[in-house]
Amino acid sequence: MPQSVFKLESLLETHEQPFMVIGADLHVLAVNQAWETAFGIAREVQVGRPCCEQQGACRHQRLFQTLEPYGGIFEVDGRKDKKLLNVRGYPLLDADGRLYLGESQSLLHKRGDEVHQSGMVGKSEPFLRLKTQLQQAAAIQAPVLLLGETGTGKELAAEFIHRHSQHAQGEFVIADCTVFGEDLFESELFGHEKGAFTGAASGKKGLFELADNGTLFLDEIGELPVSQQAKLLRALESGQFRRVGGTVTLKANVRVLCATHRNLADMVRQGRFREDLFYRLSVFPIEIPPLRERKQDIPILVEHFLKQFGPLKGQHLTIGREGLIKLIQHGWPGNIRELKNCLHLATGLCAGAIIQPQDIHFMRMIGEQTGSLAMEDVDLQQAPAGNGGNMSTLEQYEASFIGSLIKKYQGNRKLIAAEMNISERTLYRKLNRLNLN
Ligand SMILES: Nc1ncnc2c1ncn2[C@@H]1O[C@H](COP(=O)(O)OP(=O)(O)OP(=O)(O)O)[C@@H](O)[C@H]1O
């Protein structure tokens, strides 16, 4: 494996979704730990295998030809059974300009016994209020709209409601609305019959059917194209739908939960979200507070994540007092996901069994808030004393990666942003931060 890809592997580990890197020869180059856990296959077995059964006539092959990122729902073979995945593929370039394919593969549905067992952790006032609301939501049937910034735990909250509801024995099906373009939405949600459109070689159940007697979680509902919103509303109101190309009306007993990081009420005012669907979905709105407003949860979250990451190092990990203070002083724009990723990286960088300040690196963002909680409000009792040191390679790595794209595209930001699959605005911020302007 080329040296630069080897370095990428440590970045893969900060990815909480199953993630795979495929080479231009259509063989698997790397997978992360989340992938091993989701599929029950060790990386030693998977690395070096062909990318998929239809190798050569597959989505991976197409990406190497077109360089176009893709998204959608695909069926793949797991160790025990076939699994439905929400897939996103991106072209990746290493520092030497070599092209790879990175694919995130999140499981679309989880049976009761697969649903997150580790649960939600927290003990702050805002967290306990949230938990009470989630318990109330689980006890009734009303549609729930989970609101909150990215990484605050909306998906985990939806799982919590599912697990504590009367639908707990059914499936928990996750539909990521960001992958449904105009064409995909109807066939993915309601299914299609054989021959319904070009490429429909066989009939397929939709997510509504898969979630029968369970819960359908529509994540990022604010991203659903307006043209598709009426179709969703119709199905929610009648509880009935038809597969694309089908003549039979189907019914499914589904609890629907939605989440968004957007202000849907504003979107309604701007005509980007249907008012009738907004009222239908937001009967019980639940706001998930950002981490900066519940910093009292940081010590217990740190302990929780270090318990998960310790075994990766074969060690019981703790954090030094200075390290914990550094975490508490940060604003956490990426919320709990950012904290988790930060600790994952710190686990890798930490030389001993105690995480030190120099092991902790933040992704900096412009306009970041620091939070209003005073240090003395946070219980530091559990933190042992720490010591010092230095280092940071993550930003250098990012800078050299972007530098190679600047060279490749002669500074054309549109093309660079497209290749990195980020907005031009985000690229602009990164360039400023990394002094690449
Ligand atoms: N209270 C919590 N206790 C433990 N882990 C948590 C908690 N809240 C969130 N997490 C973890 O943080 C990560 C992000 O959570 P989640 O995916 O639910 O956020 P989200 O709000 O749905 O994010 P996005 O809007 O970007 O999809 C996950 O790994 C989740 O397990």
The ligand as a Tripos MOL2 file, in Angstrom:
@<TRIPOS>MOLECULE
LIG
   31    33     1     0     0
SMALL
NO_CHARGES

@<TRIPOS>ATOM
      1 N1        -25.6250   11.8840   24.6570 N.pl3     1 LIG1
      2 C1        -24.7550   11.1580   23.9650 C.ar      1 LIG1
      3 N2        -24.0350   10.2090   24.5670 N.ar      1 LIG1
      4 C2        -23.1240    9.4880   23.8880 C.ar      1 LIG1
      5 N3        -22.8660    9.6510   22.5790 N.ar      1 LIG1
      6 C3        -23.5470   10.5920   21.9190 C.ar      1 LIG1
      7 C4        -24.5390   11.3880   22.5740 C.ar      1 LIG1
      8 N4        -25.0680   12.2220   21.6590 N.ar      1 LIG1
      9 C5        -24.4440   11.9700   20.4980 C.ar      1 LIG1
     10 N5        -23.5330   10.9870   20.6430 N.ar      1 LIG1
     11 C6        -22.6420   10.4560   19.5990 C.3       1 LIG1
     12 O1        -22.2210   11.5700   18.8030 O.3       1 LIG1
     13 C7        -22.2040   11.2420   17.4200 C.3       1 LIG1
     14 C8        -23.1420   12.1700   16.6650 C.3       1 LIG1
     15 O2        -24.4880   11.8710   17.0400 O.3       1 LIG1
     16 P1        -25.6770   11.8150   15.9640 P.3       1 LIG1
     17 O3        -25.2340   11.1810   14.6810 O.co2     1 LIG1
     18 O4        -26.8590   11.2340   16.6400 O.co2     1 LIG1
     19 O5        -25.8470   13.4000   15.7340 O.3       1 LIG1
     20 P2        -26.8360   14.1500   14.7260 P.3       1 LIG1
     21 O6        -27.3690   15.3190   15.4640 O.co2     1 LIG1
     22 O7        -27.8230   13.1840   14.1360 O.co2     1 LIG1
     23 O8        -25.8130   14.6590   13.6230 O.3       1 LIG1
     24 P3        -26.1340   15.1520   12.1030 P.3       1 LIG1
     25 O9        -27.1290   16.2650   12.2040 O.co2     1 LIG1
     26 O10       -24.8080   15.6540   11.6060 O.co2     1 LIG1
     27 O11       -26.6370   13.9510   11.3710 O.co2     1 LIG1
     28 C9        -22.6240    9.7790   17.3410 C.3       1 LIG1
     29 O12       -21.4420    8.9910   17.3250 O.3       1 LIG1
     30 C10       -23.3760    9.5270   18.6220 C.3       1 LIG1
     31 O13       -23.2880    8.1740   19.0110 O.3       1 LIG1
@<TRIPOS>BOND
     1     1     2 1
     2     2     3 ar
     3     2     7 ar
     4     3     4 ar
     5     4     5 ar
     6     5     6 ar
     7     6     7 ar
     8     6    10 ar
     9     7     8 ar
    10     8     9 ar
    11     9    10 ar
    12    10    11 1
    13    11    12 1
    14    11    30 1
    15    12    13 1
    16    13    14 1
    17    13    28 1
    18    14    15 1
    19    15    16 1
    20    16    17 2
    21    16    18 1
    22    16    19 1
    23    19    20 1
    24    20    21 2
    25    20    22 1
    26    20    23 1
    27    23    24 1
    28    24    25 2
    29    24    26 1
    30    24    27 1
    31    28    29 1
    32    28    30 1
    33    30    31 1
@<TRIPOS>SUBSTRUCTURE
     1 LIG1         1 GROUP 0 **** ****
